[in-house]
Every structure is written in C-alpha cells, then in structure tokens.
Amino acid sequence: MAATAAISFLLISGTARAAACAELGPDGYGTLKLGMTTQQAEATGEIVPYQGPDPGAGINPECGFYDLTDRPGQPAGLTVLISPTLGVADIVGYPGVRTPQGIGIGSTEEALRAAYPSWNPAEPDGFFVPVPENPDAIYEFNTRDGRVNHLAIRISGQECIE
C-alpha cells in the first residue's frame, strides 16, 4: 500500500511538473532562465547534454548543446543552446509547450497574429517578435500550411545561431 501511494505521488508530481513547465517565456522555461551560466542551467535539472548528430552549419560550435529533460513522447533533440558569454541563449519549444499568450506548435497563423501583431513573415526578420514583459528576449515563430510548426525564445544578441 505504501509503495502504491509512493508511485502515485511520483506520477502525479511528475505530471504536475510537466504541466507547470509547459510555458516558454517570458524569461525562459520552468526553472531554466535565459542568461543562466552553464553551471546554473545544469543545476536546474531541466537539461541534459545533447547526444544527437552534429547540428551543422549555422550553429556556433563554441556554444553548449543541450536537450530539455521533460519532453514527454518526443525524441531527444537540440533544444537549448548556451553561449560562453551570454549564458542560456536559445530554448526551443516542443508540442504541448505554449507561450504565456497561448501560442504553441499547432496554433493557427490567425491566433499567432492576434497574440503578436508585429509578427509578419513577409518582412525581413519577420519571424521574430519581442517577448512581452522581457525587453531582452525575442520569440521565433515559423509556420507551415497556416499553423505554427516551430517556436523558440532567444536572448537578444545571442551568438549561437546565425
């Protein structure tokens, strides 16, 4: 009986943790915050070293490559970049993660435009919008077939992605 109660507690608290951490912004993801040093970020328990293939061109090899630890049902991937000078510089969301304004993978372009009126993919750098409540960060949104298929939060001036 005690073992069943302990397992139930772990399942419920794990589910609550995943639900509580499913927000990207305005300053990071869960306890992982933009600007944290590598040591601070690792101490959160929110990241593990990235084990995938070389991310290739466009990613600064001087940055640290990590994955979020709580991506339920998702394959491991490069989701966190840590700059040697700026700290946590980029955090990529996954299905189920939303911004505080309710935008996530699968959201419609109409919902994206309503939440972030400055989003305009027709303009240079139009995939990026300021993060409300954080002047030092930007959101990146990509869409396909009228729906969001990528979201990330970046520290302004990041040097990990070209």
N, C-alpha and C positions, 0 to 999 in steps of 0.2 A: 504494500500500500504506500509506504514512504517512497519507494522507488518510482511508483507511478506518479505520485504527486511531484516529485523532483523532475521527472521527464516532462510532465505537463507544464510546470513552471518554466523550464528551459524552452519549450516550444512556444509558449505564449510570450515570454520575454523576447525571444528571438524574432518572432513575428512583429511585436510591438517596436523593436529596434529598427527592423527593416522599414516599417511603415513610417516611423518618426524620421528616418534618414532619407526618405524618398523626395526630398526637396533640394533643388540645385539653386542656391543663391539666398540672399544677396551677397553673402561673403564666403560661400563655399558649399560644402556638402557634409551634413552632420557635424561631427567634431573636426573634420578636415577643413581648414580655412586657407583661403588664398594668402600667399605670403609666408606661410609657415616654412621653417627650415626643414631639411630632410629629416633631421633627428626628431623635431616636433611632430612632423607628419607621420613618421613611423611609429611614434609613441601613441598615436591615437588608436592604432589597431585597425584603421579604416583602409590601409593599403598593404599590398604585398609586391615584391619585385616582379616586374613584367618578365615573363618567360617565353614570349612568342618570337616570331621571326623578326629580323631586322626591319624596323619601320621604314627604312629607305630615305630617299631624298625628301627634303622639306622639313625634317625633324632634326634639330640641333643635337648632335651626339654628346655634347657636353652636359645636356640636361639628363636628369634621372628619369627612368621609365618605370611606371608602376601601374598596378591594376587595383580597382576597388575590391574589397573583400566580400561585400554583400550584394553581389549581382545575381539574385536568385534566377535560376534557369538560363542564365546567359553564359556563353563560353568566355574564357579568360580573354582579356584584350588590353590594349594600351589605352588606359583611361585617365591617367594622371601623369603630368609632366612637372618636374621640379627643376627650376632654374638654379644654377650655382650662385647667382647673385640676387635673384628676386624671391626665391623660395617657390612654394606651390604656385605654378603659373597657369595651369590649364587642367580643368576637370571636365570629362565628357560624361554626359548622362546616358542612360540606357532605358529601354521600355519600362514604364512604371514610374520613372523619375519625372517630376514636374517643377517648373519654376513657381515662385510664390503667386504668380499671376495665373497659374493653372495650365501653362503650356508645356507639352511634352511630346515625345515621339508619337505620331498618330494624330496630333491636333491638326485641325484644318488651317489653311492659309488665312481664312476669314477670322478665325479665333486669334491667330498669331498677330494679324494686323490690328485687331481690336485691342489686344493686350499691349502691343508695342507698335504704336502708329508710325514710328520712324523707320520700321523695318521696310526696306524696299530693295528687292534683289536686282532691280534694273539699274541701280546706282552703283558706282564703284564702292567696294567695301560695304554694300548694302545688306550683306548677310549678318552684319554686326550691329547691335543696338546697345545703348548704355543700360546698365543694370540699375533699375530704380533702387534708391536707398544706398547705392555704393558708387560714388563717382570714380573709384579706382578700378572698376571692372566693366567688362562687356560680355554680352551674350553672343554666341554664334548660333544661328539657325540655318539649316539647309532644308529645302523642301523637294519633293518629287510627287508628281501627279496630284498636286494640291494639298499635300499633307507634310507635316514636319517629319523628316527622317534622320535628323541629327541635331543635337543641342549640346552646347558646352558653355562653360563660364571661364573667362580668362582674366588675369590681372592685366591692367593696362601696361603697355610697354613690354609685354612678355617677349622673350627671345628664344623660345623653344620651337615655335612653328613659324615657318616662313610664310 
